[in-house]
Amino acid sequence: MAPLGRPRGFDRTVALDLALQAFWEQGFESTSIAELTRRLGIGPPSLYAAFGDKRALFLEVLDLYYDRFVQFLDQTLAVPGARRDAIAAVLLGIARFYSTPGVPRGCMVNTVAAPTGEPALLARLAELRSSVQERLRREMRAAADAGELPRDVEPDALAAVLWTTVLGMSMRSRDGADRAELESTARSIMTIWPPIR
């Protein structure tokens, strides 16, 4: 029997995806409880029973989005071969992801409207961004250890350039850049990969 207040046939996974879409499009503050219940097709009591308050739902949605993005990132980086090729594949994959028809543009974690007066939410967003940047740092250090970078190249600095590119691609996507433009950016930034001398 479904918990009191939750409609028969309620699918929590589907509801989370719908909430993710709402927060991704509109940000935390502009997404009201009324908007969420309309999109999810449930009443406020059902929403609170399933997810807690709006803040708790936003945090759960953030983790869902992050887990999906990191799954793509880790799978792409795990492909055997040169780290340069793996990073190029990541950037091209991100270009496609940021320009997928039918979903909001850009990255939810990078460009979602920041929730003012919510230090815990801001800290969580920063933590997720830092985690992705750390993955890039690890890849650049692995490239250096494997001899894929010249000895005078600082891997953390190169990782920072790549991460800044990812952030910029997200914002450009929000501003209307199409897939071809984002893929061009991804290919162009890879030309800075320093050759072994």
LOBA-421731 format. One record per atom (N, C-alpha, C, CB): residue in three letters; x negated, y, z negated. Coordinates in steps of 0.2 Angstrom, whole numbers, plus 5000, padded with zeros to 4 digits. Each point is the difference from the previous one (the first is absolute). Glycine has a CB too. Layout:
% LOBA-421731
ALAXYZ;...
//
This chain:
% LOBA-421731
MET499649945000;MET500450065000;MET499650065000;MET500949944994;ALA499250115010;ALA499650065001;ALA500150044993;ALA500150015013;PRO499450034985;PRO500050044994;PRO500650055001;PRO498749994998;LEU501650034996;LEU500550055000;LEU499850065004;LEU500449954989;GLY500050085015;GLY499950065003;GLY499749995007;GLY499950064989;ARG499849885013;ARG499749995006;ARG500449975005;ARG498949994994;PRO501250045012;PRO500549975005;PRO499849935002;PRO500250115004;ARG500349854997;ARG499949935003;ARG499650005006;ARG501049964995;GLY498550005006;GLY499650005006;GLY499450055000;GLY501049965006;PHE498950074988;PHE499550055000;PHE499349975001;PHE500750064992;ASP498949975012;ASP499349975002;ASP499550054998;ASP500549935010;ARG499250054985;ARG499550054997;ARG499450025005;ARG500349964988;THR499549995016;THR499550025004;THR500250055006;THR499549884998;VAL501150105004;VAL500350055005;VAL500050074997;VAL500649905006;ALA499750104988;ALA500150074997;ALA499450034999;ALA501049954994;LEU498450025004;LEU499450034999;LEU499750035007;LEU499849924991;ASP500350045015;ASP499850035006;ASP500450065002;ASP499749895003;LEU501050114995;LEU500450065002;LEU499850064995;LEU500949935004;ALA498950064990;ALA499850054996;ALA499350035002;ALA500649954990;LEU498950005012;LEU499450025003;LEU500150055006;LEU499549894996;GLN500950095008;GLN500250055006;GLN500250074998;GLN500349905007;ALA500150104988;ALA500350064998;ALA499450054996;ALA501149944998;PHE498550034998;PHE499550034997;PHE499450025005;PHE500349944989;TRP499650025015;TRP499550015005;TRP500250065005;TRP499749885000;GLU500950135002;GLU500350055004;GLU500050074996;GLU500749915007;GLN499650084987;GLN500250064996;GLN499550024994;GLN501249985004;GLY498449984994;GLY499750014994;GLY500449984994;GLY499350095006;PHE500349924988;PHE500449984993;PHE500550054999;PHE498949954996;GLU501050115003;GLU500450054998;GLU500650015004;GLU499150064995;SER500849945012;SER500650015005;SER500449945001;SER499350085005;THR500549864992;THR500449945000;THR500550004994;THR499149945008;SER501550074993;SER500450004994;SER500349934998;SER500350125003;ILE500049874991;ILE500349944999;ILE500649995004;ILE499650014988;ALA500750045014;ALA500650005005;ALA499849975007;ALA500650094994;GLU498849945008;GLU499749975006;GLU499849935000;GLU499650125002;LEU500149864992;LEU499849935000;LEU500649954999;LEU499050044994;THR501549985003;THR500649964999;THR500349995007;THR500150034988;ARG499950035016;ARG500449995006;ARG499649965005;ARG500450114998;ARG498949895002;ARG499649965004;ARG500049934998;ARG499350105003;LEU500749894991;LEU500049934997;LEU500749975000;LEU499050034993;GLY501550015008;GLY500749975000;GLY500249974993;GLY499949985012;ILE499950064983;ILE500149984993;ILE500250064996;ILE499249905000;GLY501150094994;GLY500250054996;GLY499450024995;GLY501249975001;PRO498850094996;PRO499450014995;PRO499949954994;PRO500350125002;PRO500349854995;PRO499949954995;PRO499649945003;PRO501050034995;SER499149955011;SER499649945003;SER499350025002;SER501149965005;LEU498850104997;LEU499350035001;LEU499649994993;LEU500450085010;TYR499949954985;TYR499650004994;TYR499949934997;TYR500550124998;ALA500049845003;ALA500049934997;ALA499449965004;ALA501250004997;ALA498750025010;ALA499549965004;ALA499350034999;ALA500949975008;PHE499150104991;PHE499350035001;PHE499850044994;PHE500250005012;GLY500350024984;GLY499950054995;GLY500150075003;GLY499149934995;ASP500650125003;ASP500150065003;ASP499650025006;ASP500250044988;LYS499950025015;LYS499750015006;LYS499350005000;LYS501050075003;ARG498749954992;ARG499350004999;ARG499749935000;ARG500150104993;ALA500249855004;ALA499849935000;ALA500149975007;ALA500349994988;LEU500250035015;LEU500149985007;LEU499550025005;LEU501250004998;PHE498650075001;PHE499550035004;PHE499349964999;PHE500650115000;LEU499349884994;LEU499349964999;LEU500049935003;LEU499950074989;GLU500749905010;GLU500049935003;GLU500050005008;GLU500749974990;VAL499650085013;VAL499950015007;VAL499350025002;VAL501250045000;LEU498550004996;LEU499350015002;LEU499649945000;LEU500150114994;ASP500049855001;ASP499649944999;ASP500149955006;ASP500050014988;LEU500749995014;LEU500249965006;LEU499650025006;LEU501149984995;TYR498950095006;TYR499750035006;TYR499349985000;TYR500950095001;TYR498849934993;TYR499249995000;TYR499849925001;TYR500050104992;ASP500449865005;ASP499949935001;ASP500049985008;ASP500449974988;ARG500050055015;ARG500149995007;ARG499450035004;ARG501349994999;PHE498550075000;PHE499550035003;PHE499349974999;PHE500650114999;VAL499349874994;VAL499449974998;VAL499949935003;VAL500050064990;GLN500649905011;GLN500049945003;GLN499850015007;GLN500949964993;PHE499350095011;PHE499750015007;PHE499350025000;PHE501150045003;LEU498750004992;LEU499350025000;LEU499649944998;LEU500350124996;ASP499849844999;ASP499649954998;ASP499949945006;ASP500350034988;GLN500349965015;GLN500049955005;GLN499650025006;GLN501149974997;THR498950105005;THR499650035005;THR499350004999;THR501050075003;LEU498849954991;LEU499350004998;LEU499749934999;LEU500250114994;ALA500249845005;ALA499849934998;ALA499849965007;ALA500750004990;VAL499550035016;VAL499849975006;VAL499250005001;VAL501150045005;PRO498649904996;PRO499349995001;PRO499750055005;PRO500149884996;GLY499350145003;GLY499750045005;GLY499750074997;GLY500849955009;ALA499050094996;ALA499750064998;ALA500550054996;ALA499249995010;ARG500550044985;ARG500550054996;ARG500250055004;ARG499449974990;ARG500250065015;ARG500350055004;ARG500649985004;ARG498850045001;ASP501249905002;ASP500649975003;ASP500650004996;ASP499249945007;ALA500750044986;ALA500549994996;ALA500350074998;ALA499549904995;ILE500150155004;ILE500250074998;ILE500450035006;ILE499050014992;ALA500749985014;ALA500450025006;ALA500749975001;ALA498950015006;ALA501149924992;ALA500749975000;ALA500550034995;ALA499449905004;VAL500350124990;VAL500450034995;VAL500350065002;VAL499349944992;LEU500250115011;LEU500350065002;LEU500550005006;LEU498950044996;LEU501049915008;LEU500550005006;LEU500649974997;LEU499149985008;GLY500949974987;GLY500649984997;GLY500450054996;GLY499449895000;ILE500250154997;ILE500350064996;ILE500350055005;ILE499249994991;ALA500550025015;ALA500350045005;ALA500749975002;ALA498950045004;ARG501149904997;ARG500649975003;ARG500650004994;ARG499349925008;PHE500450074986;PHE500549994994;PHE500350074999;PHE499349914995;TYR500350155006;TYR500250064998;TYR500550035006;TYR498950024994;SER501149945011;SER500550035006;SER500549945002;SER499050075004;THR501149894991;THR500549955002;THR500750025001;THR499349924993;PRO501150075012;PRO500650035001;PRO500549974994;PRO499850015013;GLY500750034985;GLY500549984995;GLY499850004993;GLY500349935009;VAL499050094990;VAL499850014993;VAL499850074999;VAL499749884998;PRO500350154996;PRO499750074999;PRO499350005002;PRO500750024990;ARG499150045012;ARG499350015003;ARG499550014994;ARG500550055010;GLY498949934991;GLY499450014995;GLY500149954995;GLY500050125002;CYS499649894993;CYS499949954994;CYS500450024994;CYS498949975004;MET501549994994;MET500450024994;MET499650034994;MET500949915003;VAL498650054996;VAL499550024994;VAL499650065001;VAL499949884997;ASN499950135009;ASN499650065002;ASN500450065001;ASN499249935005;THR501450074998;THR500350065002;THR500750014997;THR499449995010;VAL500849964985;VAL500750014997;VAL500050074996;VAL500149874999;ALA500550165001;ALA500050064996;ALA499949994993;ALA500850045008;ALA498750004989;ALA499749984993;ALA500650024995;ALA498850025004;PRO501349944991;PRO500550014995;PRO499750054995;PRO500549885002;THR499750184998;THR499850054995;THR500349984993;THR499950095009;GLY499749924986;GLY500249994993;GLY500049934998;GLY500750105001;GLU499049865003;GLU499949924999;GLU499349985000;GLU501249995006;PRO498450034989;PRO499349985000;PRO499949935001;PRO499850094993;ALA500649865005;ALA499949935000;ALA500149985008;ALA500449984988;LEU500150055015;LEU500049985007;LEU499550035004;LEU501250004999;LEU498650065000;LEU499450035004;LEU499449964998;LEU500550114999;ALA499449864995;ALA499449964999;ALA500049945003;ALA499950054989;ARG500749925012;ARG500149935003;ARG499850015008;ARG500949964991;LEU499450095012;LEU499850025007;LEU499350005001;LEU501150065001;ALA498549984994;ALA499350015001;ALA499649944999;ALA500250114996;GLU500149844999;GLU499749944999;GLU500049955006;GLU500350024988;LEU500349985016;LEU500149965006;LEU499550035005;LEU501249974997;ARG498850095004;ARG499550035005;ARG499349984999;ARG500850105002;SER499049914991;SER499349984998;SER499949935002;SER500050094991;SER500449875008;SER499949935001;SER499949985007;SER500749984991;VAL499650055014;VAL499949995007;VAL499350035001;VAL501250005003;GLN498650064995;GLN499450035001;GLN499449954998;GLN500550124999;GLU499649854995;GLU499549964997;GLU499949945005;GLU500350034988;ARG500349945015;ARG499949955004;ARG499550025006;ARG501249954997;LEU498950115006;LEU499650025005;LEU499350014998;LEU501050065005;ARG498949964989;ARG499350014997;ARG499749935000;ARG500350104993;ARG500049855005;ARG499849934999;ARG499849985007;ARG500749974990;GLU499750045015;GLU499849985007;GLU499450035003;GLU501249985002;MET498750094996;MET499450035002;MET499449984997;MET500750105002;ARG499449884991;ARG499449974997;ARG499849945002;ARG500350064990;ALA500249905012;ALA499949935003;ALA499750015007;ALA500949954994;ALA499350105010;ALA499650015006;ALA499350024999;ALA501150045005;ALA498850004990;ALA499350024999;ALA499649944998;ALA500450124996;ASP499949844999;ASP499649944998;ASP499949955006;ASP500550014989;ALA499949995016;ALA499949955005;ALA499650035006;ALA501149964997;GLY498650105002;GLY499650035005;GLY500350035005;GLY499249924997;GLU501550105003;GLU500450035005;GLU500050075000;GLU500749905000;LEU498950134995;LEU500050074999;LEU499250024999;LEU501250014996;PRO498650055007;PRO499350024999;PRO499950014993;PRO499950055011;ARG499549944986;ARG499850014993;ARG500150074997;ARG499249915002;ASP500850145003;ASP500150064997;ASP500750035000;ASP498950025005;VAL501649934997;VAL500750025000;VAL500349984993;VAL500149985013;GLU500250074984;GLU500449984994;GLU500649975001;GLU499450104994;PRO500749845004;PRO500749965001;PRO500650044997;PRO499349895001;ASP500650134993;ASP500650044997;ASP500250065004;ASP499649954989;ALA499950095014;ALA500250065003;ALA500349985007;ALA499050064995;LEU500849885008;LEU500349985006;LEU500849984999;LEU498949965005;ALA501150004989;ALA500749984998;ALA500550064999;ALA499549904994;ALA500250165003;ALA500450064999;ALA500250035006;ALA499450024989;VAL500249985016;VAL500250035007;VAL500549955003;VAL498950055002;LEU501149894997;LEU500549965003;LEU500750014996;LEU499149915003;TRP500850094990;TRP500650014996;TRP500450075002;TRP499549934991;THR500050125010;THR500350075002;THR500449995007;THR499150064993;THR500649905011;THR500349995007;THR500749974999;THR498949995005;VAL501149964990;VAL500749964999;VAL500550054997;VAL499449904998;LEU500450154998;LEU500450054997;LEU500350055005;LEU499449994989;GLY500150035015;GLY500250045006;GLY500449975005;GLY498950064998;MET501049885004;MET500549965004;MET500750004997;MET499049935005;SER501050064989;SER500750004997;SER500450065000;SER499549924992;MET500150145007;MET500350065000;MET500250025008;MET499450044989;ARG500149955015;ARG500250015007;ARG500649965003;ARG498850025002;SER501349924995;SER500649965002;SER500650034997;SER499349905000;ARG500750134994;ARG500550034997;ARG500250075005;ARG499749964988;ASP499850075014;ASP500150065004;ASP500249985008;ASP499250064992;GLY500849885009;GLY500349985007;GLY499549975005;GLY500750094998;ALA498749905000;ALA499549965004;ALA500249945002;ALA499150064995;ASP500949925012;ASP500249935002;ASP499549954999;ASP500850065008;ARG499349884994;ARG499649944999;ARG499350025004;ARG501049924998;ALA499150105008;ALA499450015005;ALA499550054996;ALA500749985011;GLU499650074986;GLU499650054997;GLU499649974994;GLU500850095004;LEU499649874992;LEU499749974994;LEU499549955002;LEU501050024994;GLU499149945011;GLU499549955002;GLU499450045003;GLU500949925003;SER499250135000;SER499450045003;SER499650034994;SER500650035010;THR499749994985;THR499650024994;THR499649944997;THR500950094998;ALA499549855001;ALA499649954998;ALA499449985004;ALA501149964995;ARG499050045011;ARG499449985005;ARG499550054999;ARG500749945008;SER499550134992;SER499550055000;SER499550004993;SER500850075007;ILE499649924988;ILE499650004993;ILE499549945000;ILE501050054994;MET499149905010;MET499649945000;MET499350015003;MET501049934999;THR499050135005;THR499450025004;THR499550024995;THR500750025011;ILE499550004983;ILE499550034995;ILE499649944997;ILE500750104998;TRP499549845003;TRP499749944996;TRP499350015003;TRP501049924999;PRO498550084996;PRO499350015002;PRO499749945002;PRO499950094992;PRO499849925014;PRO499649945003;PRO499449984996;PRO500450035011;ILE499449914989;ILE499449974997;ILE499450035004;ILE500649904995;ARG499050135002;ARG499450035004;ARG499449964999;ARG500450114999;
//
